[in-house]
Amino acid sequence: MKTFSNLPIKWKLICMLLLISVFTLILASAMFVITDLKLFKGNMIRNLEVLAEAVGKNNQAALRFEDKDAALQILSSLEAEPQVIYAALFKANGNEFARFTPTSLTPSFSDSSKTFPQFFQANIEIRRKIFLKSELIGEILIKAELSEYRALMATYALIVVIIFITAIALSLAISIKLQSILSKPILNLAQTTKKLSEEHDYSIRVPHQTKDEIGTLFAGFNEMLSQIEKRDTELENHRNHLENQIQVRTRELSEANEELFKSNENLYQEIVERKKIETTLKSSLDEKDILLGEIHHRVKNNLQIISSLLRLQSNTTSIPDAKSIFQDCSLRIETMAKLYEKLYNSSNISEIELEKYIKSLVDALLITYGIDSSLISANVSTNSISIDIDTIVPCSLIIQELISNSLKHAFPNETQGEINISICKASLNEKTIELKVADNGVGFPKEWDFSATKTLGLQLVKRLAEDQLKGNICINRKNGTSFTIIFPKQAEN
């Protein structure tokens, strides 16, 4: 295929016409020969069937009275048929009654119950049952050779070869003559294109006389050359005009440079003063950033101290409710401490990496409650959303309370489960944010009412969501429990 693609268009057209002619000739010859041979063979089989039927009827009396001589005499009449090489009569029980063999060929008999033509190598075998008043009295077998069929095939093959060679020669001559009608204009176009690329003379035109698609192509090519020539002329005129304008502008710029040089001294003094002011402002901002970072660091340390004291107090008390209260308070303070730690380590004190912070918060809760991460998996998705620090604080406390509640109550008896936390823009309003915490645990009892809850953690969630975030809470109890809070992007504290 690659070799064909690289051939000149002249030979491509010749090859295409030859291939079409050869394919059409082969198809037509094959159809003609196959059809004629099939008809010839079918006629031969039908003649043998009629012959077998006639001989069989003539032998009805011989079979009935078992007159073998009469049967042989009737079978001998088949010698007038040169294609018959064997004939035999069989009784109803399958035993041979009479045989006619003009040649020394001995056939191999097949099942005598078959009554349709059989093809054995180069011969045809015809069997017909002989009935007398609806009573099966015998069967006749005639076997004929296909020498005439093979001779006809050889004759057709010779005719097809002669026609094939003649058609190829004629097709080649006609193709060579006709291809010039298509190839000559295209070759002219190729030569003109090559001349254009070498000389860049766009005044050259391709002559064309036909009104077909090739003529349309040449007309379009000539029109394109006209447009290019016109644009070259316009560009040359425009270039000359630009040179004149450049000279005028150069004189004007020279005059302006003299005026600018005079004002540069005043501008230089102004720049020096501004750089001093910028240096002073940058120093002040750096001091404030250091001071704010130090404040975050001290707040984080103080929160960690308070959390440690609450944990110590939790370890010293033996009252389960008090111990749980101390532990919950410690977790809330640790949540705040982690937030300040992230702020202290962040390059921008107004924003933190929200997804990493939530993941570290979830990991800390799993460790606090002694839960194996292989039993309960936590998935966090934030979609790279940016939230200000005033919104992150209540969100982190809500997440801590809801995850703590799930870890304590949603998965009893060390059952496996999953907790999903997502923060993203609400689908219905891009100015609102959707916070969702869901688990596939056992869920709340049917009679439980969130609006009348008395637990401190869920009350805290309700207060933070409604009062600080100015949002709405939606609870879904299908396949576990899902808390969805939608609040404005810039919440008012």
VMD Tcl script that draws the C-alpha trace (Angstrom):
set ca {
  {0.00 0.00 0.00}
  {2.90 2.39 0.76}
  {4.48 1.63 -2.64}
  {1.16 2.34 -4.37}
  {0.82 5.65 -2.48}
  {4.24 6.77 -3.76}
  {3.42 6.05 -7.44}
  {2.79 9.00 -9.82}
  {-0.87 9.84 -10.26}
  {-0.69 8.64 -13.88}
  {0.14 5.07 -12.82}
  {-2.30 5.22 -9.92}
  {-5.15 5.92 -12.36}
  {-3.97 3.17 -14.74}
  {-3.73 0.65 -11.90}
  {-7.17 1.59 -10.58}
  {-8.81 1.20 -14.01}
  {-7.03 -2.12 -14.58}
  {-8.04 -3.46 -11.17}
  {-11.67 -2.49 -11.73}
  {-11.69 -4.09 -15.18}
  {-9.97 -7.28 -13.98}
  {-12.26 -7.62 -10.98}
  {-15.38 -7.08 -13.11}
  {-14.14 -9.54 -15.75}
  {-13.27 -12.21 -13.18}
  {-16.63 -11.82 -11.47}
  {-18.61 -11.95 -14.72}
  {-16.62 -14.90 -16.10}
  {-16.92 -16.82 -12.84}
  {-20.67 -16.27 -12.70}
  {-21.08 -17.30 -16.35}
  {-18.88 -20.42 -16.12}
  {-20.29 -21.58 -12.79}
  {-23.89 -21.07 -13.97}
  {-23.31 -22.86 -17.30}
  {-21.42 -25.77 -15.70}
  {-24.12 -26.11 -13.09}
  {-26.82 -26.19 -15.77}
  {-24.84 -28.72 -17.82}
  {-24.34 -31.00 -14.86}
  {-27.97 -30.61 -13.81}
  {-29.19 -31.54 -17.30}
  {-26.87 -34.55 -17.33}
  {-28.22 -35.73 -13.96}
  {-31.83 -35.23 -15.09}
  {-31.17 -37.22 -18.31}
  {-29.68 -40.06 -16.25}
  {-32.64 -39.97 -13.88}
  {-35.09 -40.19 -16.83}
  {-33.00 -43.02 -18.33}
  {-32.96 -44.89 -14.99}
  {-36.74 -44.42 -14.64}
  {-37.38 -45.78 -18.18}
  {-35.03 -48.77 -17.79}
  {-36.55 -49.51 -14.40}
  {-40.09 -49.60 -15.79}
  {-38.97 -51.82 -18.70}
  {-37.50 -54.28 -16.18}
  {-40.71 -54.59 -14.05}
  {-41.75 -57.80 -15.82}
  {-38.22 -59.27 -15.74}
  {-38.00 -58.64 -11.96}
  {-41.49 -59.99 -11.29}
  {-40.88 -63.25 -13.23}
  {-37.13 -63.28 -12.43}
  {-36.19 -63.35 -16.11}
  {-32.51 -62.53 -15.88}
  {-31.86 -62.78 -19.63}
  {-34.59 -60.25 -20.39}
  {-33.15 -57.94 -17.75}
  {-29.63 -58.21 -19.24}
  {-30.98 -57.51 -22.70}
  {-32.78 -54.38 -21.50}
  {-29.67 -53.20 -19.59}
  {-27.54 -53.79 -22.72}
  {-29.52 -51.02 -24.42}
  {-27.56 -48.56 -22.20}
  {-24.50 -49.17 -24.38}
  {-25.94 -46.49 -26.68}
  {-25.18 -44.00 -23.87}
  {-21.37 -43.49 -23.96}
  {-21.28 -41.83 -20.54}
  {-22.77 -44.90 -18.78}
  {-19.96 -47.06 -17.35}
  {-22.00 -49.37 -15.14}
  {-25.63 -50.46 -14.54}
  {-27.17 -53.06 -12.23}
  {-30.60 -54.38 -11.12}
  {-31.22 -55.35 -7.50}
  {-34.08 -57.31 -6.01}
  {-36.22 -55.91 -3.22}
  {-34.08 -57.75 -0.66}
  {-30.94 -55.96 -1.97}
  {-29.38 -58.90 -3.83}
  {-27.98 -58.21 -7.30}
  {-30.22 -59.54 -10.07}
  {-28.47 -58.41 -13.29}
  {-25.44 -56.33 -14.23}
  {-24.25 -54.38 -17.28}
  {-20.58 -53.37 -17.42}
  {-19.26 -51.94 -20.70}
  {-15.85 -51.39 -19.05}
  {-13.75 -53.29 -16.53}
  {-14.48 -50.73 -13.75}
  {-15.94 -52.30 -10.61}
  {-17.93 -49.74 -8.51}
  {-18.27 -49.68 -4.77}
  {-21.94 -49.83 -3.85}
  {-23.44 -47.53 -1.28}
  {-26.66 -47.86 0.69}
  {-29.39 -48.93 -1.75}
  {-32.03 -46.95 0.11}
  {-30.65 -43.65 -1.18}
  {-32.53 -42.30 -4.24}
  {-30.72 -39.03 -4.90}
  {-27.61 -38.45 -7.09}
  {-24.23 -39.28 -5.50}
  {-20.90 -37.87 -6.69}
  {-17.99 -40.29 -6.44}
  {-14.79 -38.67 -7.54}
  {-15.28 -37.93 -11.26}
  {-18.48 -40.03 -11.67}
  {-22.25 -39.74 -11.02}
  {-24.30 -42.51 -9.44}
  {-28.11 -42.63 -9.87}
  {-30.38 -45.00 -7.92}
  {-34.09 -45.49 -8.54}
  {-36.50 -47.87 -6.79}
  {-38.79 -49.97 -9.01}
  {-42.43 -50.34 -7.97}
  {-45.19 -52.52 -9.42}
  {-48.67 -51.52 -8.24}
  {-47.19 -49.72 -5.24}
  {-45.08 -52.76 -4.35}
  {-41.30 -52.41 -4.19}
  {-39.91 -55.13 -6.44}
  {-36.33 -53.92 -6.95}
  {-33.88 -51.10 -7.57}
  {-31.75 -49.93 -10.51}
  {-28.27 -48.36 -10.26}
  {-26.67 -46.39 -13.12}
  {-23.17 -44.94 -12.89}
  {-21.89 -42.41 -15.48}
  {-18.56 -40.69 -15.98}
  {-18.06 -36.90 -16.29}
  {-15.60 -36.77 -19.19}
  {-17.83 -34.37 -21.16}
  {-18.18 -32.18 -18.04}
  {-14.39 -32.02 -17.58}
  {-13.87 -31.30 -21.28}
  {-16.38 -28.45 -21.05}
  {-14.55 -27.08 -18.00}
  {-11.23 -27.13 -19.88}
  {-12.83 -25.36 -22.86}
  {-14.31 -22.67 -20.60}
  {-10.97 -22.23 -18.84}
  {-9.20 -21.66 -22.17}
  {-11.90 -19.20 -23.29}
  {-11.68 -17.28 -19.98}
  {-7.86 -17.05 -20.23}
  {-8.06 -15.74 -23.79}
  {-10.77 -13.21 -22.87}
  {-8.83 -12.23 -19.72}
  {-5.60 -11.54 -21.64}
  {-7.45 -9.65 -24.38}
  {-9.43 -7.59 -21.85}
  {-6.30 -6.66 -19.89}
  {-4.57 -5.51 -23.07}
  {-7.59 -3.44 -24.12}
  {-8.06 -2.06 -20.60}
  {-4.39 -1.07 -20.43}
  {-4.59 0.73 -23.77}
  {-7.82 2.51 -22.85}
  {-6.50 3.39 -19.34}
  {-3.31 4.90 -20.77}
  {-5.45 6.99 -23.13}
  {-8.06 8.08 -20.57}
  {-5.77 8.75 -17.60}
  {-4.28 11.77 -19.37}
  {-7.67 13.50 -19.11}
  {-7.31 13.54 -15.31}
  {-3.56 13.40 -14.77}
  {-2.47 16.07 -17.25}
  {-4.31 18.99 -15.54}
  {-3.15 17.82 -12.10}
  {0.45 17.54 -13.33}
  {0.20 21.07 -14.71}
  {-1.04 22.25 -11.31}
  {1.85 20.47 -9.57}
  {4.41 22.07 -11.91}
  {2.87 25.51 -11.37}
  {2.92 25.02 -7.58}
  {6.60 24.02 -7.71}
  {7.42 27.09 -9.81}
  {5.59 29.32 -7.32}
  {7.54 27.90 -4.38}
  {10.85 28.45 -6.18}
  {10.30 31.87 -7.82}
  {7.60 33.42 -5.55}
  {6.02 34.93 -8.68}
  {2.30 35.14 -7.88}
  {1.41 36.54 -11.30}
  {1.56 33.01 -12.74}
  {-1.81 31.41 -13.56}
  {-2.85 27.80 -14.24}
  {-4.68 27.46 -17.59}
  {-7.90 25.47 -17.47}
  {-10.56 24.66 -20.05}
  {-12.89 22.16 -18.35}
  {-15.94 23.05 -16.27}
  {-15.86 20.04 -13.97}
  {-14.48 19.80 -10.42}
  {-10.89 20.08 -11.68}
  {-11.79 23.25 -13.55}
  {-13.38 24.61 -10.37}
  {-10.20 23.71 -8.45}
  {-8.01 25.54 -10.96}
  {-10.29 28.58 -10.94}
  {-10.13 28.65 -7.13}
  {-6.33 28.27 -7.24}
  {-6.00 31.15 -9.70}
  {-8.32 33.27 -7.55}
  {-6.14 32.50 -4.52}
  {-3.04 33.62 -6.47}
  {-4.84 36.83 -7.42}
  {-5.66 37.50 -3.77}
  {-2.07 36.82 -2.72}
  {-0.74 39.12 -5.44}
  {-3.17 41.83 -4.38}
  {-2.18 41.47 -0.73}
  {1.53 41.64 -1.63}
  {0.91 44.91 -3.43}
  {-1.07 46.28 -0.48}
  {1.64 45.15 1.96}
  {4.32 46.88 -0.11}
  {2.33 50.13 -0.12}
  {1.65 49.79 3.58}
  {5.34 49.15 4.26}
  {6.28 52.37 2.48}
  {3.63 54.24 4.44}
  {4.92 52.79 7.70}
  {8.47 53.88 6.93}
  {7.28 57.46 6.47}
  {5.33 57.27 9.73}
  {8.36 55.85 11.53}
  {10.46 58.81 10.45}
  {7.80 61.22 11.72}
  {7.45 59.32 15.02}
  {11.21 59.24 15.45}
  {11.38 63.01 15.30}
  {8.48 63.32 17.75}
  {10.09 60.80 20.16}
  {13.37 62.68 20.07}
  {11.57 65.85 21.12}
  {9.65 63.94 23.82}
  {12.86 62.36 25.14}
  {14.31 65.78 25.78}
  {11.23 66.72 27.83}
  {11.30 63.40 29.71}
  {14.96 63.82 30.54}
  {14.13 67.08 32.22}
  {11.38 65.45 34.35}
  {13.44 62.35 35.24}
  {15.17 64.07 38.15}
  {11.85 64.88 39.84}
  {10.58 61.37 39.13}
  {13.74 59.85 40.59}
  {13.26 61.72 43.84}
  {9.64 60.56 44.02}
  {10.67 56.92 43.45}
  {13.25 57.12 46.23}
  {10.64 58.42 48.64}
  {8.17 55.68 47.69}
  {10.80 52.96 48.18}
  {11.46 54.26 51.65}
  {7.73 54.15 52.45}
  {7.43 50.60 51.01}
  {10.40 49.44 53.10}
  {8.82 50.89 56.23}
  {5.42 49.29 55.47}
  {6.98 45.89 54.72}
  {8.92 45.96 57.97}
  {5.74 46.80 59.86}
  {3.81 43.98 58.16}
  {6.57 41.44 58.90}
  {6.51 42.44 62.57}
  {2.72 42.01 62.65}
  {2.94 38.58 60.96}
  {5.54 37.47 63.51}
  {3.41 38.81 66.35}
  {0.26 37.12 65.03}
  {2.13 33.84 64.56}
  {3.44 34.05 68.09}
  {-0.12 34.65 69.36}
  {-1.36 31.55 67.48}
  {1.53 29.54 68.89}
  {0.83 30.62 72.47}
  {-2.92 30.01 72.10}
  {-2.18 26.52 70.71}
  {0.15 25.73 73.62}
  {-2.37 26.98 76.18}
  {-5.14 24.91 74.58}
  {-2.92 21.82 74.63}
  {-2.18 22.42 78.32}
  {-5.92 22.69 79.07}
  {-6.59 19.54 77.03}
  {-3.87 17.67 78.94}
  {-5.32 18.79 82.28}
  {-8.76 17.59 81.24}
  {-7.33 14.23 80.19}
  {-5.52 13.88 83.51}
  {-8.73 14.72 85.32}
  {-10.57 12.18 83.15}
  {-8.05 9.49 84.05}
  {-8.38 10.21 87.81}
  {-12.19 10.06 87.97}
  {-14.09 6.79 88.19}
  {-17.51 8.18 87.27}
  {-18.30 7.14 83.63}
  {-20.44 10.21 82.85}
  {-17.88 12.61 84.24}
  {-15.09 10.80 82.44}
  {-17.03 11.07 79.14}
  {-17.64 14.79 79.72}
  {-13.94 15.42 80.41}
  {-12.99 13.43 77.31}
  {-15.45 15.32 75.06}
  {-14.23 18.67 76.36}
  {-10.65 17.60 75.80}
  {-11.46 16.61 72.21}
  {-13.12 19.98 71.54}
  {-10.10 21.83 72.86}
  {-7.73 19.60 70.88}
  {-9.74 20.41 67.75}
  {-9.14 24.11 68.38}
  {-5.48 23.44 69.17}
  {-4.93 21.56 65.90}
  {-6.54 24.45 64.02}
  {-4.13 26.96 65.60}
  {-1.24 24.59 64.94}
  {-2.16 24.49 61.24}
  {-2.41 28.28 61.20}
  {0.97 28.63 62.90}
  {2.63 26.31 60.35}
  {0.77 27.83 57.38}
  {2.40 30.42 55.10}
  {-0.93 32.29 55.03}
  {-2.39 32.80 58.50}
  {-5.87 33.51 57.08}
  {-6.20 30.13 55.31}
  {-5.17 26.52 55.93}
  {-5.14 23.27 53.91}
  {-8.66 22.21 54.84}
  {-8.52 18.58 53.62}
  {-5.27 17.75 55.48}
  {-6.60 19.39 58.65}
  {-9.85 17.36 58.60}
  {-7.95 14.12 57.89}
  {-5.61 14.75 60.83}
  {-8.67 15.51 63.02}
  {-10.34 12.21 62.00}
  {-7.13 10.23 62.61}
  {-6.79 11.77 66.08}
  {-10.40 10.83 66.94}
  {-9.85 7.21 65.81}
  {-6.79 6.99 68.05}
  {-8.60 8.64 70.99}
  {-11.45 6.15 70.87}
  {-9.10 3.23 70.25}
  {-10.74 2.25 66.95}
  {-8.84 0.26 64.35}
  {-8.74 2.15 61.02}
  {-9.23 -1.18 59.18}
  {-12.72 -1.46 60.75}
  {-13.93 2.08 60.13}
  {-12.69 4.06 57.11}
  {-13.02 7.82 56.82}
  {-13.26 9.61 53.45}
  {-12.68 13.38 53.21}
  {-13.53 15.54 50.18}
  {-13.18 19.34 50.03}
  {-12.93 19.97 46.26}
  {-10.11 22.49 47.02}
  {-12.66 24.92 48.46}
  {-11.35 28.04 50.26}
  {-12.96 29.01 53.61}
  {-12.04 31.92 55.88}
  {-10.77 31.29 59.41}
  {-14.00 32.52 61.05}
  {-15.91 29.78 59.23}
  {-13.34 27.01 59.76}
  {-13.57 27.22 63.59}
  {-17.29 26.31 63.93}
  {-17.05 23.83 61.02}
  {-14.20 21.95 62.71}
  {-16.11 21.77 66.01}
  {-19.23 20.48 64.20}
  {-17.17 17.83 62.37}
  {-15.50 16.76 65.64}
  {-18.85 16.39 67.44}
  {-20.56 14.45 64.61}
  {-17.61 12.09 64.05}
  {-17.28 11.49 67.82}
  {-21.00 10.69 67.96}
  {-20.63 8.22 65.04}
  {-17.59 6.51 66.54}
  {-19.31 6.09 69.92}
  {-22.79 5.00 68.83}
  {-23.02 4.14 65.08}
  {-20.82 1.03 65.03}
  {-21.45 -1.20 68.07}
  {-19.60 -4.47 68.72}
  {-16.64 -3.51 66.49}
  {-18.66 -3.66 63.28}
  {-17.14 -2.36 60.07}
  {-18.33 0.92 58.60}
  {-17.58 4.07 56.73}
  {-17.70 7.80 57.55}
  {-17.79 10.40 54.76}
  {-17.00 14.10 55.30}
  {-17.42 16.58 52.43}
  {-17.29 20.38 52.15}
  {-18.19 21.93 48.81}
  {-20.22 24.65 47.14}
  {-23.95 23.98 47.27}
  {-25.35 22.76 43.93}
  {-28.35 25.12 43.96}
  {-26.52 28.29 45.03}
  {-22.81 28.97 44.52}
  {-22.88 31.59 47.30}
  {-23.58 28.90 49.89}
  {-21.44 26.05 51.25}
  {-22.58 22.50 52.00}
  {-21.01 20.60 54.92}
  {-21.97 16.92 55.03}
  {-21.03 14.25 57.60}
  {-22.53 10.79 56.96}
  {-22.04 7.24 58.27}
  {-23.55 3.86 57.35}
  {-23.99 2.74 60.95}
  {-27.06 1.63 62.88}
  {-28.58 5.13 62.90}
  {-30.70 6.91 65.53}
  {-33.86 5.40 67.05}
  {-37.09 6.14 65.17}
  {-38.52 8.16 68.05}
  {-35.42 10.40 68.32}
  {-36.05 14.12 67.62}
  {-33.01 16.26 66.82}
  {-34.76 19.54 67.67}
  {-35.44 18.26 71.22}
  {-32.08 16.59 71.80}
  {-30.59 16.95 75.28}
  {-27.02 15.78 74.58}
  {-24.43 18.52 74.86}
  {-22.61 17.52 71.68}
  {-25.66 17.67 69.36}
  {-26.88 20.86 71.07}
  {-23.47 22.35 70.33}
  {-23.79 21.26 66.69}
  {-27.23 22.90 66.46}
  {-26.02 26.15 68.05}
  {-22.88 26.39 65.90}
  {-24.77 25.67 62.68}
  {-27.70 28.02 63.27}
  {-26.18 30.83 65.37}
  {-22.59 31.14 64.10}
  {-22.82 29.78 60.56}
  {-26.39 31.08 60.00}
  {-27.20 27.82 58.26}
  {-29.84 25.08 58.14}
  {-29.47 21.45 59.24}
  {-30.98 18.55 57.30}
  {-30.87 14.97 58.65}
  {-31.26 11.85 56.48}
  {-31.67 8.47 58.27}
  {-31.55 6.29 55.16}
  {-28.65 3.77 55.22}
  {-27.25 5.19 58.45}
  {-27.28 8.86 59.42}
  {-26.36 11.92 57.33}
  {-26.08 15.50 58.67}
  {-26.14 18.19 55.93}
  {-25.54 21.85 56.87}
  {-25.95 24.57 54.22}
  {-24.71 28.04 55.21}
  {-23.66 31.32 53.48}
  {-20.11 31.46 52.18}
  {-19.30 34.56 54.27}
  {-20.96 33.78 57.63}
  {-21.63 36.54 60.13}
  {-20.41 35.63 63.61}
}
mol new
graphics top color blue
foreach p $ca { graphics top sphere $p radius 0.5 }
foreach p [lrange $ca 0 end-1] q [lrange $ca 1 end] { graphics top cylinder $p $q radius 0.2 }
display resetview
